[in-house]
Each structure stands twice: as C-alpha cells, then as structure tokens.
Amino acid sequence: MLKIIQNLTRRTPLGWLQLTQHKSRFAVAISGVAFADLLMLMQLGFQGALFDSAVILHSKLTADVFIISPQALNIGAMSTFPRRRLYQAMDITGVKSAEPMYVNLVTWKNPQTRDKKNLIIVGFNPDRPIFNLPEVNSQLDKIKQSDVLLFDRKAIGAYEKVVESVDDGKAVTTEIERRTVSVNGLFSIGSSFSADGHLMTSEDNYLRLFSRQSSGNINVGLLTLNPGYDPTQVVQQLKAYLPRQDIKVLTKEEYIAFEQGYWQQQTPIGPIFNLGAIMGFIVGVIIVYQVLSTDVNSHLREYATFKAMGYSNTYLLGIVFEEALILAVVGFIPGLIVSLGLYTVVGGATNLPIAMTVFRAAQVLAGTLIMCMLSGAVATSKVQAADPADMF
Amino acid sequence: MIEPVIYINNLDHYFGKGALRKQVLFDINLEINIGEIVIMTGPSGSGKTTLLTMCGGLRSAQSGSLKVLGTELCGASAKQLTISRRHHGYIFQAHNLHESLTALQNVKMGLELHPDISVAEMNQRSIEMLELVGLGDRVNYLPENLSGGQKQRVAIARALVSQPKILLADEPTAALDKQSGRDVVDLMHKLAKEQDCTILLVTHDNRILDVADRIIYMEDGRLAKAPDLQKVS
C-alpha cells in the first residue's frame, strides 16, 4: 500500500495533463459526463418522488398494524372487508385500539375553475384521530358537521383562491358525486401520482358521499398497540387468529412496501424511469468513449515512444483509466449541482416530494465510475495498437 | 575478456506468415564493443531499421542469437523485452515528445522507470541534463514552443538522462536542417563519450558519417562491404 502511494507521488500525472491541455475539449468532455449524470439523477429522482408520493398519506398515519383486503391494489382502490374483523382483532393482547379508515379516489369539481379533478378522500371517526397532523387534529370539530371537508393546501392545480378564502374563515362550497359539500379547513400533505391532493372528513360524511358502501365494509383497519408490544409478533398472532380469506395483516413498513410495490410492479412507471436512467448511462458511455478514444488516437506516437523507453502496457492503460476517473469525478460535480437546481424547480411546480438522497447521489456516482471505466476499458484496446516497432 | 555490448550471430528475420512470409534479414553477424560509435547506412528497405528495432527490444528476434548487454533476446517474452528496453536510450527520426508535458517533464519520463531514484533527484538530474544539451533556459517550455532542433535535443536528454549503456538512434537528423543536425550529432557524440555509452546510429545522412568509429553498410538484408563512401558523398 505504502509502495503504491510512493509510486503515485513519483508519477507524472499524464492523464490529468493530457486532459487539461486542451481546455475547450476538456470542458466539452466534462459537460458530456455531467449531462449523463443529470439524466440519471433526474430519472431516478422522478422515480423516487413517485414512490415517496405514493405513501405520503401512509407516513402520516399513527397506527402500528394495518388490516386490508386481499383484493386491495393501492390507496385509491383498497377494496373492502368486514368491520367485524376489527372487533375480533381487539381480542389479541397488546392491541390498544382498532379504528376503521375509509379511503377512496374521488372526483370533485375544483371550486375555483369548476374543472373535475381526482383527489384521495379519507373518512374516519373524528373522536379518534388517526393522523399525526396537528392541523387536522385541531379541526376535528369542523368535520363533525354534515358535508364539511378539510382540503389539502398543497394539492396541485389552481386552488390559490380556495386556500385564501378558507384561510380567511370563509367556507368554499363545491360538488362531489352530485352532492354539495363545503371546505371549512385546510391541512398539508401534497399530491401523489394517483391524485392531485387529499380531502378529509368524518366517516358519516364519507358514507353519505359513497352511498353504495355500507358502514360494515371498511377499507383499512388501523390498530394501535400498547407500548412494549412488537408489531411483527402481533401481526403473526393476528394472522393465526383472524380468518385468512378476507383480510391481510401488515406492519407499517409492510403496508408502505405494499403500496410502493404496486406502483413498481403493476404499473409501467418504475421500468420507464429505470429505462430513462439506463439511457443516461449509455449516453455517458458513448460520450466518454469518444473522448478517450480520440485522446488515445492523438497520442499514439507518444505512447509508442513510452513503450520503446520500456514502459509497460499496464502503465499506458493506467493513463487511460486515470483519465476516465478524472472525467467521472469532475463531471459528477456539475451534474449534481444542476440536478439539485432542477429538483427544486420540479418540486415547486408539481408539489411532488422530489429530494436528493445521499444514497441516490452515491448510486449515480458509482454508476458514473462504472460508465467511465467501461468506456476506458474499450478505449484501451487502441493502446495495444501503439507498437513502436511498426510505427517508426 | 570484455563481452561485446551487442553480439549478433547468424541472425535471420522474417516478416509475414505462411505464403506471404518474406525474409528481411539474412545471416547477420555483428559485434559492437563498449564505447564504440557505429553508424549503419544503406539504401531504404535494406533492413537497417529492422535490425535496430531488434537490438532495441522493440521486435523479438526469431532465429540465431542476439545478445544485448549479455541478455539473450532471441525468443524473449514481451515482458523480458520491456525490461530490456529500460537499459538503453532510443532516439527517433521525429522527436516524439509528449505535447502535454514540459521539456523537464518529458526528460523526467526517462527516469520514472527506475524506481530507486527519488523525486528530488529525478528533477535535479533532468535539469542538469537539459543544461547539458543547452536548454537550461527552456526547462518549463512545452514542445510547441520549441524549435525542431531544440525538440530533438530534449529527446536526446530524455534518452540519456538515465545514463544508459547503449544509445540507439534511427535517422536522428532527418527532420533537421544542416546546422541543427550537426549540433545534434555532435552533442550525442560528446555526451556518449562522457558517459562511456555505446552508440548504434542508422542514417542516410552522409554529412554526419565522420563521428563514427566504424561504419557498416547494409543492403538487401545483408551486411555488405561498404562502397567507397567518399565517392557517395
């Protein structure tokens, strides 16, 4: 190890000198790598935002264990199961409370534009709060009134006037399922890929809107455990105790994974963004290969001379890999900075929770290194052609 | 008895394979002793450069015997050839300096191959060598800012900085005007004598034949009796 470091300090940094001698060529090469990084980071960012936004509601629920129908697809299509299962679940020691949650995709008329828009609507018992959203919990009295809803101020679309008016204490009325409803309060969650935002109301109001659903058939069961009980163990006990054919019991992590799994596997959205990231990767491979092979070609005489002086092939390959490494690292930095800027722009425009994670940055940096090394490995085949005996 | 620096015995060499196989060197016998300056001349295509590249370890010998500094290079592996190249300096027709490196960095490349020399010593020896070739004031110039003669002098400094036992030169003056060519050859001559270095030089340039201790003439792949060189020039 010490010897390697010693050798590095002795060594003339040929790759760096070769790359930086032609400033404009170097700038083009760097922007090529940065562009490839940008593509990968944006695609993976959108994908991450999709999966995060899909569980934006789930993450606000306080329950520890969830009961859903085996036919459930996603938060907008949860199907139903008998409410009786909740009472049965109370028999298990450690279960402190069991509350029903009604949830569905609903089409409402935007009060401002009168356009029809899709939202997620949640109905629950206002006497037993289920969210860790102080804004919601302080307005539970409002939804006890009939046909009163709370509205998501972070929903996408033209809602500024609605938000302004409700903030001023003036309720806004609109229509859902040909029924007149009124928005009397606001909270903040945000949009997801399946809906523009969220609505909340009492279970009674919810059942008035969805007259075909009876109160005996619920969408999600929310179980809260007494402190000291392990959700995984309780889930095992519930699975053994409750009839298996009409329900599924999940911990919070499992429920989140279930929702994300739907979007990943049942829709083309996951593969599309993966494909986008792969395209970015391929663009990068091609650009870096072009840069490196041009560079090797224009230095063939020098390389042949080095060989004639007694430098080994490995040494010359080292120069190419050195260049690849420099391109990867130097190109990654502007790529990361620009995509952070674009994340902010896109996040602001769509209210999607799009954020850079250390993991994703590291993932793309690793991808860039692989991309550059791969191109370097292809470009080195030209180094073998630098044969001093044939060249001079 | 002192062993010759280069010892060639019954050396044949072929290019190509199968039906296209063509013999280019025929039964070469040659001994070059330490400190000798040998000029090899002859018409184009006579095999001079082929023989030079084989002595330099750039091309492996196929049959016969070729010993350079006591090492048999006939049938040597690529790795052995690479190592053997580290013991001699090579000067080409073109200077072949690396365009991205300064004169000093180019010369230093001749020393980096020898792991026992420290960075400080490499710099010091390279600067001294550049001073010897009269470029002490051009140490940090890139090749593009040097004249043709100056570049060839940097190449000589690069070849000689590690004090090789053998200096091989392939038409070192071909790309230079008369005066620069003369200067370059005189410089090679002077430095080689100081370092007790053996020189094998291939050239068509009759103006520089006078530096040679011995002139050998090659024609059609064979060492031949030289025609009267005075008549040629």
Interface residues (C-beta under 8 A of the other chain):
Chain A: N7 T9 R10 R11 T12 L14 L17 Q18 Q21 H299 R301 E302 A304 T305 F306 K307 A308 M309 G310 Y311 S312 D387 P388 A389 F392
Chain B: T49 T53 G56 L58 R59 K79 T82 I83 S84 R85 R86 H87 Y90 F92 Q93 A94 N96 L97 H98 E99 S100 L101 Q105 K108 M109 G110 E112 L113 P115 V119 M122 R158 D170
